[in-house]
Amino acid sequence: MTVNPNSDPNRSARPNMSLFMSLVNRLRLTWRLMTDRRVPVWLKVIPFAPALYLLWPADLLPDLFPFLGQLDDLGMFLLGMETFIALAPREVVAEHQAELEAGSTRRTRSNPNDVVDGEWRRVK
């Protein structure tokens, strides 16, 4: 008798962590792109555009329905985030994605336009 590893009775009770981690990584990527100077300033407005949807009097799904009313609001924020990532410079997105996949929490590459200027003296 062979046992199918996919027929685990507790499998349906486990939450889908890959979906959650994917969302967390997209949020981290969005934050990194928002703080990167190589991304144009006008583009950084896009993730905040869905906030206007929350203030708009017309709503696709009224907020009277539990959970469904907030689902379209969440969808608008995800759409804004994905649009921002899609319009950001590809090389910058690729660099940050590689750093996130490598597990880097800090940026390792410095901006080539940054200059540190100073004087030094020897203290005894």
Backbone atoms as SQL, in Angstrom:
CREATE TABLE atoms (id INTEGER PRIMARY KEY, chain TEXT, resi INTEGER, resn TEXT, atom TEXT, x REAL, y REAL, z REAL);
INSERT INTO atoms VALUES
  (1, 'A', 1, 'MET', 'N', 0.833, -1.174, 0.000),
  (2, 'A', 1, 'MET', 'CA', 0.000, 0.000, 0.000),
  (3, 'A', 1, 'MET', 'C', 0.883, 1.245, 0.000),
  (4, 'A', 2, 'THR', 'N', 0.652, 2.120, -0.935),
  (5, 'A', 2, 'THR', 'CA', 1.426, 3.358, -1.010),
  (6, 'A', 2, 'THR', 'C', 0.621, 4.494, -0.396),
  (7, 'A', 3, 'VAL', 'N', 1.337, 5.390, 0.226),
  (8, 'A', 3, 'VAL', 'CA', 0.703, 6.547, 0.872),
  (9, 'A', 3, 'VAL', 'C', 1.007, 7.773, 0.038),
  (10, 'A', 4, 'ASN', 'N', -0.014, 8.494, -0.310),
  (11, 'A', 4, 'ASN', 'CA', 0.135, 9.728, -1.084),
  (12, 'A', 4, 'ASN', 'C', 0.451, 10.870, -0.127),
  (13, 'A', 5, 'PRO', 'N', 1.618, 11.531, -0.275),
  (14, 'A', 5, 'PRO', 'CA', 1.962, 12.615, 0.652),
  (15, 'A', 5, 'PRO', 'C', 1.021, 13.805, 0.524),
  (16, 'A', 6, 'ASN', 'N', 0.329, 13.933, -0.607),
  (17, 'A', 6, 'ASN', 'CA', -0.593, 15.053, -0.792),
  (18, 'A', 6, 'ASN', 'C', -1.949, 14.799, -0.161),
  (19, 'A', 7, 'SER', 'N', -2.176, 13.606, 0.365),
  (20, 'A', 7, 'SER', 'CA', -3.463, 13.295, 0.958),
  (21, 'A', 7, 'SER', 'C', -3.447, 13.475, 2.464),
  (22, 'A', 8, 'ASP', 'N', -2.676, 14.389, 2.958),
  (23, 'A', 8, 'ASP', 'CA', -2.583, 14.680, 4.379),
  (24, 'A', 8, 'ASP', 'C', -3.908, 15.278, 4.854),
  (25, 'A', 9, 'PRO', 'N', -4.555, 14.674, 5.858),
  (26, 'A', 9, 'PRO', 'CA', -5.849, 15.196, 6.313),
  (27, 'A', 9, 'PRO', 'C', -5.742, 16.573, 6.947),
  (28, 'A', 10, 'ASN', 'N', -4.584, 16.953, 7.469),
  (29, 'A', 10, 'ASN', 'CA', -4.408, 18.263, 8.095),
  (30, 'A', 10, 'ASN', 'C', -3.978, 19.332, 7.099),
  (31, 'A', 11, 'ARG', 'N', -3.809, 18.962, 5.850),
  (32, 'A', 11, 'ARG', 'CA', -3.314, 19.896, 4.833),
  (33, 'A', 11, 'ARG', 'C', -4.257, 21.075, 4.648),
  (34, 'A', 12, 'SER', 'N', -5.558, 20.835, 4.624),
  (35, 'A', 12, 'SER', 'CA', -6.503, 21.924, 4.404),
  (36, 'A', 12, 'SER', 'C', -6.580, 22.850, 5.613),
  (37, 'A', 13, 'ALA', 'N', -6.188, 22.400, 6.781),
  (38, 'A', 13, 'ALA', 'CA', -6.244, 23.218, 7.982),
  (39, 'A', 13, 'ALA', 'C', -5.069, 24.190, 8.062),
  (40, 'A', 14, 'ARG', 'N', -4.024, 23.960, 7.313),
  (41, 'A', 14, 'ARG', 'CA', -2.842, 24.835, 7.342),
  (42, 'A', 14, 'ARG', 'C', -3.058, 26.057, 6.461),
  (43, 'A', 15, 'PRO', 'N', -2.677, 27.234, 6.942),
  (44, 'A', 15, 'PRO', 'CA', -2.813, 28.422, 6.082),
  (45, 'A', 15, 'PRO', 'C', -1.774, 28.398, 4.970),
  (46, 'A', 16, 'ASN', 'N', -2.089, 29.056, 3.881),
  (47, 'A', 16, 'ASN', 'CA', -1.182, 29.123, 2.744),
  (48, 'A', 16, 'ASN', 'C', -0.141, 30.213, 3.021),
  (49, 'A', 17, 'MET', 'N', 1.004, 29.821, 3.549),
  (50, 'A', 17, 'MET', 'CA', 2.034, 30.783, 3.940),
  (51, 'A', 17, 'MET', 'C', 2.747, 31.364, 2.728),
  (52, 'A', 18, 'SER', 'N', 2.777, 30.651, 1.618),
  (53, 'A', 18, 'SER', 'CA', 3.478, 31.184, 0.450),
  (54, 'A', 18, 'SER', 'C', 2.749, 32.414, -0.098),
  (55, 'A', 19, 'LEU', 'N', 1.424, 32.427, -0.042),
  (56, 'A', 19, 'LEU', 'CA', 0.665, 33.586, -0.477),
  (57, 'A', 19, 'LEU', 'C', 0.926, 34.768, 0.445),
  (58, 'A', 20, 'PHE', 'N', 0.936, 34.516, 1.744),
  (59, 'A', 20, 'PHE', 'CA', 1.213, 35.563, 2.723),
  (60, 'A', 20, 'PHE', 'C', 2.628, 36.113, 2.557),
  (61, 'A', 21, 'MET', 'N', 3.605, 35.238, 2.392),
  (62, 'A', 21, 'MET', 'CA', 4.996, 35.686, 2.235),
  (63, 'A', 21, 'MET', 'C', 5.180, 36.444, 0.926),
  (64, 'A', 22, 'SER', 'N', 4.461, 36.049, -0.111),
  (65, 'A', 22, 'SER', 'CA', 4.519, 36.766, -1.378),
  (66, 'A', 22, 'SER', 'C', 4.004, 38.193, -1.200),
  (67, 'A', 23, 'LEU', 'N', 2.920, 38.348, -0.466),
  (68, 'A', 23, 'LEU', 'CA', 2.379, 39.680, -0.204),
  (69, 'A', 23, 'LEU', 'C', 3.351, 40.513, 0.628),
  (70, 'A', 24, 'VAL', 'N', 3.966, 39.901, 1.627),
  (71, 'A', 24, 'VAL', 'CA', 4.940, 40.610, 2.467),
  (72, 'A', 24, 'VAL', 'C', 6.140, 41.051, 1.621),
  (73, 'A', 25, 'ASN', 'N', 6.620, 40.181, 0.731),
  (74, 'A', 25, 'ASN', 'CA', 7.759, 40.541, -0.121),
  (75, 'A', 25, 'ASN', 'C', 7.402, 41.664, -1.088),
  (76, 'A', 26, 'ARG', 'N', 6.162, 41.680, -1.606),
  (77, 'A', 26, 'ARG', 'CA', 5.741, 42.773, -2.501),
  (78, 'A', 26, 'ARG', 'C', 5.672, 44.088, -1.727),
  (79, 'A', 27, 'LEU', 'N', 5.208, 44.028, -0.488),
  (80, 'A', 27, 'LEU', 'CA', 5.179, 45.240, 0.344),
  (81, 'A', 27, 'LEU', 'C', 6.593, 45.737, 0.633),
  (82, 'A', 28, 'ARG', 'N', 7.507, 44.814, 0.924),
  (83, 'A', 28, 'ARG', 'CA', 8.897, 45.195, 1.178),
  (84, 'A', 28, 'ARG', 'C', 9.538, 45.781, -0.080),
  (85, 'A', 29, 'LEU', 'N', 9.233, 45.184, -1.239),
  (86, 'A', 29, 'LEU', 'CA', 9.757, 45.698, -2.499),
  (87, 'A', 29, 'LEU', 'C', 9.209, 47.101, -2.760),
  (88, 'A', 30, 'THR', 'N', 7.924, 47.302, -2.515),
  (89, 'A', 30, 'THR', 'CA', 7.324, 48.623, -2.700),
  (90, 'A', 30, 'THR', 'C', 7.995, 49.645, -1.790),
  (91, 'A', 31, 'TRP', 'N', 8.230, 49.280, -0.539),
  (92, 'A', 31, 'TRP', 'CA', 8.881, 50.204, 0.399),
  (93, 'A', 31, 'TRP', 'C', 10.298, 50.546, -0.066),
  (94, 'A', 32, 'ARG', 'N', 11.042, 49.556, -0.508),
  (95, 'A', 32, 'ARG', 'CA', 12.406, 49.808, -0.987),
  (96, 'A', 32, 'ARG', 'C', 12.397, 50.735, -2.198),
  (97, 'A', 33, 'LEU', 'N', 11.443, 50.532, -3.113),
  (98, 'A', 33, 'LEU', 'CA', 11.358, 51.388, -4.295),
  (99, 'A', 33, 'LEU', 'C', 10.932, 52.804, -3.914),
  (100, 'A', 34, 'MET', 'N', 10.073, 52.929, -2.911),
  (101, 'A', 34, 'MET', 'CA', 9.637, 54.258, -2.468),
  (102, 'A', 34, 'MET', 'C', 10.805, 55.053, -1.884),
  (103, 'A', 35, 'THR', 'N', 11.746, 54.381, -1.257),
  (104, 'A', 35, 'THR', 'CA', 12.868, 55.072, -0.621),
  (105, 'A', 35, 'THR', 'C', 14.091, 55.177, -1.525),
  (106, 'A', 36, 'ASP', 'N', 14.024, 54.622, -2.717),
  (107, 'A', 36, 'ASP', 'CA', 15.150, 54.661, -3.653),
  (108, 'A', 36, 'ASP', 'C', 15.111, 55.954, -4.462),
  (109, 'A', 37, 'ARG', 'N', 16.227, 56.650, -4.505),
  (110, 'A', 37, 'ARG', 'CA', 16.306, 57.934, -5.225),
  (111, 'A', 37, 'ARG', 'C', 16.281, 57.771, -6.737),
  (112, 'A', 38, 'ARG', 'N', 16.535, 56.578, -7.223),
  (113, 'A', 38, 'ARG', 'CA', 16.544, 56.356, -8.668),
  (114, 'A', 38, 'ARG', 'C', 15.147, 56.207, -9.258),
  (115, 'A', 39, 'VAL', 'N', 14.141, 56.072, -8.414),
  (116, 'A', 39, 'VAL', 'CA', 12.749, 55.990, -8.872),
  (117, 'A', 39, 'VAL', 'C', 12.204, 57.413, -8.922),
  (118, 'A', 40, 'PRO', 'N', 11.606, 57.830, -10.049),
  (119, 'A', 40, 'PRO', 'CA', 11.102, 59.198, -10.165),
  (120, 'A', 40, 'PRO', 'C', 10.048, 59.523, -9.096),
  (121, 'A', 41, 'VAL', 'N', 10.071, 60.775, -8.646),
  (122, 'A', 41, 'VAL', 'CA', 9.173, 61.215, -7.583),
  (123, 'A', 41, 'VAL', 'C', 7.714, 61.106, -8.019),
  (124, 'A', 42, 'TRP', 'N', 7.417, 61.466, -9.260),
  (125, 'A', 42, 'TRP', 'CA', 6.022, 61.424, -9.717),
  (126, 'A', 42, 'TRP', 'C', 5.457, 60.019, -9.677),
  (127, 'A', 43, 'LEU', 'N', 6.321, 59.023, -9.793),
  (128, 'A', 43, 'LEU', 'CA', 5.883, 57.627, -9.767),
  (129, 'A', 43, 'LEU', 'C', 5.523, 57.188, -8.350),
  (130, 'A', 44, 'LYS', 'N', 6.113, 57.825, -7.367),
  (131, 'A', 44, 'LYS', 'CA', 5.891, 57.445, -5.974),
  (132, 'A', 44, 'LYS', 'C', 4.512, 57.855, -5.464),
  (133, 'A', 45, 'VAL', 'N', 3.753, 58.569, -6.277),
  (134, 'A', 45, 'VAL', 'CA', 2.386, 58.958, -5.914),
  (135, 'A', 45, 'VAL', 'C', 1.421, 57.792, -6.144),
  (136, 'A', 46, 'ILE', 'N', 1.747, 56.911, -7.062),
  (137, 'A', 46, 'ILE', 'CA', 0.834, 55.841, -7.481),
  (138, 'A', 46, 'ILE', 'C', 0.382, 54.939, -6.322),
  (139, 'A', 47, 'PRO', 'N', 1.261, 54.493, -5.422),
  (140, 'A', 47, 'PRO', 'CA', 0.763, 53.629, -4.344),
  (141, 'A', 47, 'PRO', 'C', -0.239, 54.320, -3.418),
  (142, 'A', 48, 'PHE', 'N', -0.228, 55.659, -3.383),
  (143, 'A', 48, 'PHE', 'CA', -1.147, 56.380, -2.516),
  (144, 'A', 48, 'PHE', 'C', -2.444, 56.763, -3.220),
  (145, 'A', 49, 'ALA', 'N', -2.515, 56.569, -4.519),
  (146, 'A', 49, 'ALA', 'CA', -3.717, 56.911, -5.280),
  (147, 'A', 49, 'ALA', 'C', -4.953, 56.132, -4.810),
  (148, 'A', 50, 'PRO', 'N', -4.829, 54.868, -4.415),
  (149, 'A', 50, 'PRO', 'CA', -6.032, 54.170, -3.928),
  (150, 'A', 50, 'PRO', 'C', -6.650, 54.805, -2.687),
  (151, 'A', 51, 'ALA', 'N', -5.909, 55.618, -1.961),
  (152, 'A', 51, 'ALA', 'CA', -6.496, 56.302, -0.805),
  (153, 'A', 51, 'ALA', 'C', -7.632, 57.218, -1.259),
  (154, 'A', 52, 'LEU', 'N', -7.516, 57.761, -2.476),
  (155, 'A', 52, 'LEU', 'CA', -8.600, 58.578, -3.020),
  (156, 'A', 52, 'LEU', 'C', -9.854, 57.738, -3.232),
  (157, 'A', 53, 'TYR', 'N', -9.663, 56.484, -3.588),
  (158, 'A', 53, 'TYR', 'CA', -10.801, 55.583, -3.782),
  (159, 'A', 53, 'TYR', 'C', -11.575, 55.395, -2.474),
  (160, 'A', 54, 'LEU', 'N', -10.847, 55.354, -1.358),
  (161, 'A', 54, 'LEU', 'CA', -11.512, 55.199, -0.066),
  (162, 'A', 54, 'LEU', 'C', -12.374, 56.417, 0.262),
  (163, 'A', 55, 'LEU', 'N', -11.963, 57.601, -0.210),
  (164, 'A', 55, 'LEU', 'CA', -12.702, 58.824, 0.067),
  (165, 'A', 55, 'LEU', 'C', -13.804, 59.083, -0.950),
  (166, 'A', 56, 'TRP', 'N', -13.760, 58.393, -2.076),
  (167, 'A', 56, 'TRP', 'CA', -14.733, 58.586, -3.149),
  (168, 'A', 56, 'TRP', 'C', -16.102, 58.089, -2.681),
  (169, 'A', 57, 'PRO', 'N', -17.163, 58.851, -2.936),
  (170, 'A', 57, 'PRO', 'CA', -18.481, 58.434, -2.442),
  (171, 'A', 57, 'PRO', 'C', -19.029, 57.182, -3.125),
  (172, 'A', 58, 'ALA', 'N', -18.653, 56.941, -4.380),
  (173, 'A', 58, 'ALA', 'CA', -19.126, 55.739, -5.071),
  (174, 'A', 58, 'ALA', 'C', -18.199, 54.580, -4.718),
  (175, 'A', 59, 'ASP', 'N', -18.770, 53.431, -4.478),
  (176, 'A', 59, 'ASP', 'CA', -17.994, 52.270, -4.065),
  (177, 'A', 59, 'ASP', 'C', -18.459, 51.063, -4.882),
  (178, 'A', 60, 'LEU', 'N', -17.532, 50.254, -5.358),
  (179, 'A', 60, 'LEU', 'CA', -17.908, 49.068, -6.128),
  (180, 'A', 60, 'LEU', 'C', -18.730, 48.101, -5.285),
  (181, 'A', 61, 'LEU', 'N', -18.264, 47.806, -4.118),
  (182, 'A', 61, 'LEU', 'CA', -18.994, 46.973, -3.171),
  (183, 'A', 61, 'LEU', 'C', -19.200, 47.791, -1.905),
  (184, 'A', 62, 'PRO', 'N', -20.438, 48.095, -1.546),
  (185, 'A', 62, 'PRO', 'CA', -20.661, 48.909, -0.338),
  (186, 'A', 62, 'PRO', 'C', -20.045, 48.251, 0.894),
  (187, 'A', 63, 'ASP', 'N', -19.572, 49.090, 1.808),
  (188, 'A', 63, 'ASP', 'CA', -18.924, 48.587, 3.019),
  (189, 'A', 63, 'ASP', 'C', -19.935, 48.033, 4.021),
  (190, 'A', 64, 'LEU', 'N', -21.193, 47.975, 3.642),
  (191, 'A', 64, 'LEU', 'CA', -22.216, 47.421, 4.521),
  (192, 'A', 64, 'LEU', 'C', -22.090, 45.914, 4.649),
  (193, 'A', 65, 'PHE', 'N', -21.573, 45.262, 3.597),
  (194, 'A', 65, 'PHE', 'CA', -21.407, 43.814, 3.631),
  (195, 'A', 65, 'PHE', 'C', -20.116, 43.472, 4.355),
  (196, 'A', 66, 'PRO', 'N', -20.187, 42.665, 5.392),
  (197, 'A', 66, 'PRO', 'CA', -18.950, 42.317, 6.107),
  (198, 'A', 66, 'PRO', 'C', -17.958, 41.620, 5.181),
  (199, 'A', 67, 'PHE', 'N', -16.724, 41.997, 5.252),
  (200, 'A', 67, 'PHE', 'CA', -15.587, 41.454, 4.523),
  (201, 'A', 67, 'PHE', 'C', -15.614, 41.783, 3.032),
  (202, 'A', 68, 'LEU', 'N', -16.748, 41.658, 2.370),
  (203, 'A', 68, 'LEU', 'CA', -16.793, 41.942, 0.935),
  (204, 'A', 68, 'LEU', 'C', -16.599, 43.426, 0.646),
  (205, 'A', 69, 'GLY', 'N', -17.102, 44.276, 1.524),
  (206, 'A', 69, 'GLY', 'CA', -16.942, 45.715, 1.339),
  (207, 'A', 69, 'GLY', 'C', -15.491, 46.149, 1.438),
  (208, 'A', 70, 'GLN', 'N', -14.721, 45.482, 2.270),
  (209, 'A', 70, 'GLN', 'CA', -13.306, 45.828, 2.425),
  (210, 'A', 70, 'GLN', 'C', -12.443, 45.121, 1.384),
  (211, 'A', 71, 'LEU', 'N', -12.966, 44.092, 0.765),
  (212, 'A', 71, 'LEU', 'CA', -12.203, 43.339, -0.221),
  (213, 'A', 71, 'LEU', 'C', -11.884, 44.181, -1.452),
  (214, 'A', 72, 'ASP', 'N', -12.830, 44.990, -1.919),
  (215, 'A', 72, 'ASP', 'CA', -12.538, 45.832, -3.082),
  (216, 'A', 72, 'ASP', 'C', -11.557, 46.941, -2.721),
  (217, 'A', 73, 'ASP', 'N', -11.593, 47.425, -1.461),
  (218, 'A', 73, 'ASP', 'CA', -10.619, 48.424, -1.021),
  (219, 'A', 73, 'ASP', 'C', -9.206, 47.833, -1.021),
  (220, 'A', 74, 'LEU', 'N', -9.080, 46.611, -0.522),
  (221, 'A', 74, 'LEU', 'CA', -7.788, 45.920, -0.530),
  (222, 'A', 74, 'LEU', 'C', -7.313, 45.691, -1.961),
  (223, 'A', 75, 'GLY', 'N', -8.236, 45.330, -2.834),
  (224, 'A', 75, 'GLY', 'CA', -7.888, 45.117, -4.240),
  (225, 'A', 75, 'GLY', 'C', -7.351, 46.377, -4.896),
  (226, 'A', 76, 'MET', 'N', -7.905, 47.528, -4.550),
  (227, 'A', 76, 'MET', 'CA', -7.420, 48.787, -5.109),
  (228, 'A', 76, 'MET', 'C', -5.999, 49.089, -4.627),
  (229, 'A', 77, 'PHE', 'N', -5.717, 48.819, -3.358),
  (230, 'A', 77, 'PHE', 'CA', -4.359, 49.038, -2.850),
  (231, 'A', 77, 'PHE', 'C', -3.364, 48.090, -3.515),
  (232, 'A', 78, 'LEU', 'N', -3.757, 46.840, -3.717),
  (233, 'A', 78, 'LEU', 'CA', -2.875, 45.892, -4.397),
  (234, 'A', 78, 'LEU', 'C', -2.646, 46.299, -5.850),
  (235, 'A', 79, 'LEU', 'N', -3.693, 46.788, -6.505),
  (236, 'A', 79, 'LEU', 'CA', -3.563, 47.263, -7.882),
  (237, 'A', 79, 'LEU', 'C', -2.608, 48.464, -7.963),
  (238, 'A', 80, 'GLY', 'N', -2.723, 49.393, -7.021),
  (239, 'A', 80, 'GLY', 'CA', -1.812, 50.541, -6.990),
  (240, 'A', 80, 'GLY', 'C', -0.373, 50.125, -6.758),
  (241, 'A', 81, 'MET', 'N', -0.173, 49.171, -5.851),
  (242, 'A', 81, 'MET', 'CA', 1.171, 48.688, -5.548),
  (243, 'A', 81, 'MET', 'C', 1.783, 47.980, -6.755),
  (244, 'A', 82, 'GLU', 'N', 1.017, 47.119, -7.414),
  (245, 'A', 82, 'GLU', 'CA', 1.526, 46.392, -8.573),
  (246, 'A', 82, 'GLU', 'C', 1.779, 47.331, -9.757),
  (247, 'A', 83, 'THR', 'N', 0.949, 48.349, -9.917),
  (248, 'A', 83, 'THR', 'CA', 1.163, 49.326, -10.991),
  (249, 'A', 83, 'THR', 'C', 2.456, 50.094, -10.754),
  (250, 'A', 84, 'PHE', 'N', 2.691, 50.482, -9.506),
  (251, 'A', 84, 'PHE', 'CA', 3.920, 51.189, -9.151),
  (252, 'A', 84, 'PHE', 'C', 5.149, 50.332, -9.450),
  (253, 'A', 85, 'ILE', 'N', 5.108, 49.067, -9.079),
  (254, 'A', 85, 'ILE', 'CA', 6.241, 48.169, -9.327),
  (255, 'A', 85, 'ILE', 'C', 6.454, 47.989, -10.828),
  (256, 'A', 86, 'ALA', 'N', 5.360, 47.875, -11.589),
  (257, 'A', 86, 'ALA', 'CA', 5.469, 47.659, -13.037),
  (258, 'A', 86, 'ALA', 'C', 6.040, 48.883, -13.751),
  (259, 'A', 87, 'LEU', 'N', 5.770, 50.088, -13.242),
  (260, 'A', 87, 'LEU', 'CA', 6.246, 51.304, -13.902),
  (261, 'A', 87, 'LEU', 'C', 7.617, 51.771, -13.413),
  (262, 'A', 88, 'ALA', 'N', 8.090, 51.225, -12.310),
  (263, 'A', 88, 'ALA', 'CA', 9.412, 51.596, -11.794),
  (264, 'A', 88, 'ALA', 'C', 10.490, 51.097, -12.753),
  (265, 'A', 89, 'PRO', 'N', 11.664, 51.753, -12.761),
  (266, 'A', 89, 'PRO', 'CA', 12.752, 51.301, -13.644),
  (267, 'A', 89, 'PRO', 'C', 13.097, 49.831, -13.391),
  (268, 'A', 90, 'ARG', 'N', 13.151, 49.071, -14.476),
  (269, 'A', 90, 'ARG', 'CA', 13.333, 47.617, -14.375),
  (270, 'A', 90, 'ARG', 'C', 14.625, 47.217, -13.666),
  (271, 'A', 91, 'GLU', 'N', 15.707, 47.929, -13.935),
  (272, 'A', 91, 'GLU', 'CA', 16.976, 47.544, -13.312),
  (273, 'A', 91, 'GLU', 'C', 16.954, 47.773, -11.808),
  (274, 'A', 92, 'VAL', 'N', 16.230, 48.804, -11.371),
  (275, 'A', 92, 'VAL', 'CA', 16.124, 49.080, -9.935),
  (276, 'A', 92, 'VAL', 'C', 15.260, 48.004, -9.271),
  (277, 'A', 93, 'VAL', 'N', 14.154, 47.648, -9.911),
  (278, 'A', 93, 'VAL', 'CA', 13.279, 46.594, -9.379),
  (279, 'A', 93, 'VAL', 'C', 14.038, 45.275, -9.303),
  (280, 'A', 94, 'ALA', 'N', 14.780, 44.946, -10.356),
  (281, 'A', 94, 'ALA', 'CA', 15.536, 43.690, -10.380),
  (282, 'A', 94, 'ALA', 'C', 16.591, 43.666, -9.277),
  (283, 'A', 95, 'GLU', 'N', 17.245, 44.789, -9.044),
  (284, 'A', 95, 'GLU', 'CA', 18.272, 44.855, -7.992),
  (285, 'A', 95, 'GLU', 'C', 17.652, 44.612, -6.618),
  (286, 'A', 96, 'HIS', 'N', 16.535, 45.262, -6.341),
  (287, 'A', 96, 'HIS', 'CA', 15.903, 45.100, -5.038),
  (288, 'A', 96, 'HIS', 'C', 15.300, 43.713, -4.873),
  (289, 'A', 97, 'GLN', 'N', 14.752, 43.148, -5.940),
  (290, 'A', 97, 'GLN', 'CA', 14.225, 41.784, -5.855),
  (291, 'A', 97, 'GLN', 'C', 15.335, 40.790, -5.553),
  (292, 'A', 98, 'ALA', 'N', 16.477, 40.974, -6.180),
  (293, 'A', 98, 'ALA', 'CA', 17.605, 40.071, -5.925),
  (294, 'A', 98, 'ALA', 'C', 18.059, 40.178, -4.474),
  (295, 'A', 99, 'GLU', 'N', 18.097, 41.397, -3.935),
  (296, 'A', 99, 'GLU', 'CA', 18.501, 41.572, -2.545),
  (297, 'A', 99, 'GLU', 'C', 17.484, 40.951, -1.593),
  (298, 'A', 100, 'LEU', 'N', 16.205, 41.078, -1.909),
  (299, 'A', 100, 'LEU', 'CA', 15.177, 40.477, -1.058),
  (300, 'A', 100, 'LEU', 'C', 15.245, 38.955, -1.104),
  (301, 'A', 101, 'GLU', 'N', 15.488, 38.399, -2.281),
  (302, 'A', 101, 'GLU', 'CA', 15.590, 36.948, -2.407),
  (303, 'A', 101, 'GLU', 'C', 16.828, 36.409, -1.704),
  (304, 'A', 102, 'ALA', 'N', 17.876, 37.224, -1.661),
  (305, 'A', 102, 'ALA', 'CA', 19.102, 36.808, -0.983),
  (306, 'A', 102, 'ALA', 'C', 18.975, 36.949, 0.533),
  (307, 'A', 103, 'GLY', 'N', 17.893, 37.571, 0.977),
  (308, 'A', 103, 'GLY', 'CA', 17.687, 37.729, 2.410),
  (309, 'A', 103, 'GLY', 'C', 18.329, 38.967, 2.977),
  (310, 'A', 104, 'SER', 'N', 18.721, 39.874, 2.130),
  (311, 'A', 104, 'SER', 'CA', 19.359, 41.093, 2.595),
  (312, 'A', 104, 'SER', 'C', 18.303, 42.051, 3.130),
  (313, 'A', 105, 'THR', 'N', 18.514, 42.544, 4.343),
  (314, 'A', 105, 'THR', 'CA', 17.590, 43.522, 4.910),
  (315, 'A', 105, 'THR', 'C', 18.087, 44.942, 4.715),
  (316, 'A', 106, 'ARG', 'N', 19.376, 45.081, 4.432),
  (317, 'A', 106, 'ARG', 'CA', 19.943, 46.406, 4.189),
  (318, 'A', 106, 'ARG', 'C', 20.427, 46.474, 2.758),
  (319, 'A', 107, 'ARG', 'N', 20.436, 47.654, 2.241),
  (320, 'A', 107, 'ARG', 'CA', 20.965, 47.848, 0.893),
  (321, 'A', 107, 'ARG', 'C', 22.476, 47.817, 0.947),
  (322, 'A', 108, 'THR', 'N', 23.063, 47.057, 0.050),
  (323, 'A', 108, 'THR', 'CA', 24.518, 46.942, 0.048),
  (324, 'A', 108, 'THR', 'C', 25.154, 47.899, -0.938),
  (325, 'A', 109, 'ARG', 'N', 24.392, 48.357, -1.904),
  (326, 'A', 109, 'ARG', 'CA', 24.940, 49.243, -2.918),
  (327, 'A', 109, 'ARG', 'C', 24.682, 50.697, -2.523),
  (328, 'A', 110, 'SER', 'N', 25.721, 51.500, -2.540),
  (329, 'A', 110, 'SER', 'CA', 25.538, 52.907, -2.230),
  (330, 'A', 110, 'SER', 'C', 25.288, 53.683, -3.520),
  (331, 'A', 111, 'ASN', 'N', 24.696, 54.809, -3.375),
  (332, 'A', 111, 'ASN', 'CA', 24.410, 55.651, -4.527),
  (333, 'A', 111, 'ASN', 'C', 25.725, 56.253, -5.018),
  (334, 'A', 112, 'PRO', 'N', 26.056, 56.115, -6.305),
  (335, 'A', 112, 'PRO', 'CA', 27.342, 56.634, -6.801),
  (336, 'A', 112, 'PRO', 'C', 27.423, 58.158, -6.729),
  (337, 'A', 113, 'ASN', 'N', 26.300, 58.839, -6.569),
  (338, 'A', 113, 'ASN', 'CA', 26.317, 60.299, -6.474),
  (339, 'A', 113, 'ASN', 'C', 26.546, 60.790, -5.051),
  (340, 'A', 114, 'ASP', 'N', 26.521, 59.898, -4.073),
  (341, 'A', 114, 'ASP', 'CA', 26.774, 60.285, -2.689),
  (342, 'A', 114, 'ASP', 'C', 28.272, 60.509, -2.487),
  (343, 'A', 115, 'VAL', 'N', 28.609, 61.601, -1.851),
  (344, 'A', 115, 'VAL', 'CA', 30.004, 61.948, -1.596),
  (345, 'A', 115, 'VAL', 'C', 30.142, 62.288, -0.117),
  (346, 'A', 116, 'VAL', 'N', 31.153, 61.731, 0.509),
  (347, 'A', 116, 'VAL', 'CA', 31.458, 62.077, 1.884),
  (348, 'A', 116, 'VAL', 'C', 32.685, 62.964, 1.835),
  (349, 'A', 117, 'ASP', 'N', 32.532, 64.173, 2.351),
  (350, 'A', 117, 'ASP', 'CA', 33.628, 65.146, 2.338),
  (351, 'A', 117, 'ASP', 'C', 33.895, 65.536, 3.773),
  (352, 'A', 118, 'GLY', 'N', 35.150, 65.571, 4.144),
  (353, 'A', 118, 'GLY', 'CA', 35.466, 65.933, 5.520),
  (354, 'A', 118, 'GLY', 'C', 36.952, 66.124, 5.702),
  (355, 'A', 119, 'GLU', 'N', 37.295, 66.537, 6.880),
  (356, 'A', 119, 'GLU', 'CA', 38.702, 66.718, 7.260),
  (357, 'A', 119, 'GLU', 'C', 38.993, 65.768, 8.400),
  (358, 'A', 120, 'TRP', 'N', 40.251, 65.404, 8.536),
  (359, 'A', 120, 'TRP', 'CA', 40.623, 64.523, 9.622),
  (360, 'A', 120, 'TRP', 'C', 41.850, 65.090, 10.306),
  (361, 'A', 121, 'ARG', 'N', 41.995, 64.687, 11.541),
  (362, 'A', 121, 'ARG', 'CA', 43.188, 65.042, 12.289),
  (363, 'A', 121, 'ARG', 'C', 43.489, 63.916, 13.258),
  (364, 'A', 122, 'ARG', 'N', 44.739, 63.804, 13.604),
  (365, 'A', 122, 'ARG', 'CA', 45.167, 62.736, 14.504),
  (366, 'A', 122, 'ARG', 'C', 45.083, 63.215, 15.932),
  (367, 'A', 123, 'VAL', 'N', 44.395, 62.446, 16.786),
  (368, 'A', 123, 'VAL', 'CA', 44.232, 62.800, 18.182),
  (369, 'A', 123, 'VAL', 'C', 45.040, 61.824, 19.010),
  (370, 'A', 124, 'LYS', 'N', 45.892, 62.361, 19.919),
  (371, 'A', 124, 'LYS', 'CA', 46.722, 61.497, 20.765),
  (372, 'A', 124, 'LYS', 'C', 46.115, 61.295, 22.108);
